[in-house]
Amino acid sequence: TKDGEIRKLSTSGGASSTMRVTLLDSKQYDKAYVLEYESFNGEKAVLSPVTTREGVLSAAKSKYIPASVERVIADIKNKSIGRAIIVATPCQLLAIKRYLALRKMSDADLLFFGLFCDKTEKYSIYSHFEDKYGSFQSLHFRDKAISGWPGNVLITQNGRSVDISREERMAVKEKFQMNRCRYCFDKLNMLADISFGDCYVAGCEDKLGRSSIVVRTKKGE
């Protein structure tokens, strides 16, 4: 993205967020279902609709936790989904598409932005960092603010930021991952219209972050 604010906030290059903002501002779509989540306080994470740039940016950064698609399913069921962008991991997107098929409903007004995904972690990952570093107000699994891309864990404690090395998060990834993730057959989101993820192409890395983009359908094109 050429938008400096979005690139700074995003996990990678901010391409997905920029496209969402552009499509919403131009009224091509009415809303985008995203995951707004800062830290775990006992409530489950749920994809929810946003309609503004501010809403899109509130969902920036990776959240490696299980998130429910129940709001998306409910809006499909009561036919209030409208013209929507849905930002989802592979298994979330599969569930949504299966429900559409079950209801014999068209996805013509929906645009699926798929996220690359390599393991989702249990909510107990929050307890792990809290036990080790003390209580915190927010946790970003990957934040470029201090170390640059690909980003370290960043927690906020009483107004101060604590930077935790990416290696520490990677070291406990196997311990906290969801069991179903061990059997995942789709890390690059094959069912999306457009898939987005980090750019790990040799020679193309950038400390500010870059996006890899896979266009998968005519609609995505």
C-alpha positions as CSV (number, residue, x, y, z in Angstrom):
1,T,0.0,0.0,0.0
2,K,1.0,3.6,-0.6
3,D,-0.9,4.6,2.5
4,G,1.7,5.0,5.3
5,E,-0.7,4.7,8.2
6,I,-2.1,1.4,6.9
7,R,1.3,0.0,6.1
8,K,2.5,0.8,9.6
9,L,-0.5,-0.8,11.3
10,S,-0.6,-3.9,9.1
11,T,1.2,-7.2,9.6
12,S,2.7,-7.3,6.1
13,G,2.2,-4.8,3.3
14,G,-1.3,-3.6,4.0
15,A,-2.7,-4.5,0.6
16,S,-5.8,-6.2,2.0
17,S,-6.7,-3.3,4.3
18,T,-6.2,-0.7,1.5
19,M,-8.4,-2.7,-0.9
20,R,-11.2,-2.9,1.8
21,V,-11.0,0.8,2.5
22,T,-11.1,1.6,-1.2
23,L,-14.1,-0.7,-1.9
24,L,-16.0,0.6,1.0
25,D,-15.3,4.3,0.3
26,S,-16.3,3.8,-3.4
27,K,-19.6,2.2,-2.2
28,Q,-18.9,-1.0,-4.2
29,Y,-19.5,-2.9,-1.0
30,D,-21.5,-1.9,2.1
31,K,-19.4,-3.6,4.8
32,A,-16.5,-5.8,5.6
33,Y,-16.6,-8.7,8.1
34,V,-13.3,-8.5,10.1
35,L,-11.8,-9.6,13.4
36,E,-11.5,-6.8,16.0
37,Y,-9.6,-8.2,19.0
38,E,-7.0,-6.8,21.3
39,S,-6.7,-9.2,24.2
40,F,-8.6,-12.1,25.9
41,N,-11.0,-11.2,28.7
42,G,-13.1,-14.4,28.6
43,E,-15.1,-13.5,25.5
44,K,-14.8,-15.3,22.2
45,A,-13.5,-13.7,19.1
46,V,-16.2,-13.1,16.4
47,L,-16.0,-11.8,12.9
48,S,-18.1,-8.6,12.8
49,P,-19.1,-6.0,10.2
50,V,-17.4,-2.6,9.8
51,T,-18.2,0.1,7.3
52,T,-15.5,2.7,7.7
53,R,-11.7,3.1,7.3
54,E,-11.5,3.3,11.1
55,G,-13.3,0.0,11.4
56,V,-11.0,-1.6,8.9
57,L,-7.9,-0.4,10.7
58,S,-9.2,-1.5,14.1
59,A,-8.9,-5.1,12.7
60,A,-5.3,-4.7,11.4
61,K,-2.5,-7.1,12.5
62,S,-2.6,-10.9,12.8
63,K,-4.7,-12.6,15.5
64,Y,-3.6,-16.2,15.8
65,I,-6.7,-17.3,17.7
66,P,-9.9,-19.2,16.9
67,A,-12.6,-16.8,15.8
68,S,-16.3,-17.6,15.3
69,V,-18.2,-16.9,12.0
70,E,-21.6,-17.0,13.7
71,R,-22.4,-13.4,12.9
72,V,-21.7,-14.0,9.2
73,I,-23.8,-17.1,9.3
74,A,-26.7,-15.3,11.1
75,D,-26.6,-12.5,8.6
76,I,-26.7,-14.9,5.7
77,K,-29.6,-16.8,7.3
78,N,-31.7,-13.7,7.9
79,K,-30.7,-12.3,4.4
80,S,-29.1,-9.1,5.8
81,I,-25.6,-9.9,4.6
82,G,-26.0,-7.5,1.6
83,R,-22.9,-6.6,-0.4
84,A,-20.1,-7.6,1.8
85,I,-16.4,-8.3,1.9
86,I,-15.6,-11.3,4.1
87,V,-12.0,-11.5,5.5
88,A,-11.4,-15.1,6.7
89,T,-8.9,-17.9,7.3
90,P,-9.3,-21.0,5.1
91,C,-11.4,-23.0,7.6
92,Q,-13.7,-20.0,8.3
93,L,-14.2,-19.5,4.6
94,L,-14.9,-23.2,4.0
95,A,-17.6,-23.1,6.7
96,I,-19.2,-20.0,5.2
97,K,-19.2,-21.4,1.7
98,R,-20.7,-24.7,2.9
99,Y,-23.5,-22.8,4.7
100,L,-24.3,-20.8,1.5
101,A,-24.4,-24.1,-0.4
102,L,-26.7,-25.6,2.3
103,R,-29.1,-22.7,2.0
104,K,-28.8,-22.7,-1.8
105,M,-27.8,-19.1,-1.7
106,S,-25.7,-17.2,-4.2
107,D,-22.4,-15.5,-3.2
108,A,-22.6,-13.0,-6.1
109,D,-22.7,-10.0,-3.8
110,L,-19.9,-11.3,-1.5
111,L,-16.2,-10.8,-2.0
112,F,-13.9,-13.3,-0.1
113,F,-10.5,-12.0,1.0
114,G,-8.6,-15.1,2.2
115,L,-5.7,-14.9,4.7
116,F,-2.8,-17.2,4.5
117,C,-2.8,-19.3,7.7
118,D,-0.2,-21.4,9.4
119,K,-1.7,-22.7,12.7
120,T,-4.2,-21.0,15.0
121,E,-3.5,-21.0,18.7
122,K,-5.7,-21.7,21.7
123,Y,-6.9,-18.8,23.9
124,S,-4.6,-20.1,26.6
125,I,-1.7,-18.5,24.7
126,Y,-2.8,-15.2,26.4
127,S,-2.4,-16.9,29.8
128,H,1.1,-18.0,28.8
129,F,2.2,-14.4,28.2
130,E,0.4,-13.1,31.2
131,D,2.0,-15.7,33.5
132,K,5.5,-14.7,32.2
133,Y,5.2,-11.0,31.8
134,G,2.3,-9.9,34.0
135,S,-1.2,-8.6,33.2
136,F,-1.5,-6.5,30.1
137,Q,-4.2,-4.4,28.3
138,S,-3.5,-5.5,24.8
139,L,-1.4,-8.1,22.9
140,H,-0.3,-8.0,19.3
141,F,1.1,-11.3,18.1
142,R,3.1,-9.5,15.4
143,D,3.9,-5.8,15.5
144,K,6.4,-4.0,13.3
145,A,6.6,-0.8,15.4
146,I,9.9,-1.6,17.2
147,S,11.6,-4.4,15.2
148,G,10.1,-4.0,11.8
149,W,8.7,-6.9,9.7
150,P,8.1,-9.8,10.3
151,G,7.3,-8.3,13.7
152,N,7.6,-9.3,17.4
153,V,5.0,-9.9,20.0
154,L,4.0,-6.5,21.6
155,I,2.1,-6.2,24.8
156,T,0.9,-3.0,26.4
157,Q,1.1,-2.7,30.2
158,N,-0.2,0.5,31.9
159,G,0.7,2.7,28.9
160,R,4.1,1.2,28.2
161,S,5.0,-1.3,25.4
162,V,7.0,-4.5,26.0
163,D,8.6,-6.0,22.9
164,I,8.9,-9.8,23.0
165,S,11.0,-11.6,20.4
166,R,9.3,-13.4,17.5
167,E,11.4,-16.4,18.3
168,E,9.7,-16.8,21.7
169,R,6.3,-16.9,20.0
170,M,7.5,-19.4,17.4
171,A,9.0,-21.6,20.2
172,V,5.6,-22.1,21.9
173,K,3.5,-22.3,18.7
174,E,3.4,-26.1,18.6
175,K,2.3,-26.3,22.3
176,F,-0.7,-23.9,21.9
177,Q,-1.8,-24.7,18.4
178,M,-5.4,-26.0,17.7
179,N,-5.4,-29.8,17.1
180,R,-7.4,-29.4,13.9
181,C,-4.6,-27.2,12.5
182,R,-2.4,-30.2,12.4
183,Y,-4.6,-31.6,9.6
184,C,-5.1,-28.4,7.6
185,F,-5.0,-29.0,3.8
186,D,-5.3,-25.3,2.8
187,K,-2.8,-22.8,4.2
188,L,-3.0,-20.4,1.2
189,N,-6.8,-20.1,1.1
190,M,-7.8,-21.8,-2.1
191,L,-11.5,-20.9,-1.8
192,A,-11.0,-17.1,-1.6
193,D,-11.4,-14.7,-4.5
194,I,-8.1,-13.1,-3.5
195,S,-5.6,-14.5,-1.0
196,F,-3.3,-12.3,1.1
197,G,-0.2,-13.1,3.2
198,D,3.4,-12.1,4.0
199,C,5.9,-11.8,1.2
200,Y,8.8,-14.2,1.9
201,V,10.1,-14.2,-1.6
202,A,13.9,-14.0,-1.5
203,G,15.2,-10.5,-2.2
204,C,11.7,-8.9,-1.9
205,E,11.6,-8.7,1.9
206,D,11.1,-5.2,3.4
207,K,11.2,-4.0,7.0
208,L,8.1,-2.0,6.4
209,G,6.3,-5.2,5.2
210,R,5.1,-6.4,1.9
211,S,2.1,-8.4,0.8
212,S,1.9,-11.6,-1.3
213,I,-1.3,-11.6,-3.3
214,V,-2.9,-14.6,-5.1
215,V,-5.9,-13.7,-7.4
216,R,-8.0,-16.9,-7.6
217,T,-11.3,-16.0,-9.3
218,K,-12.7,-13.7,-12.1
219,K,-14.4,-11.7,-9.3
220,G,-11.1,-11.3,-7.6
221,E,-9.5,-10.2,-10.8
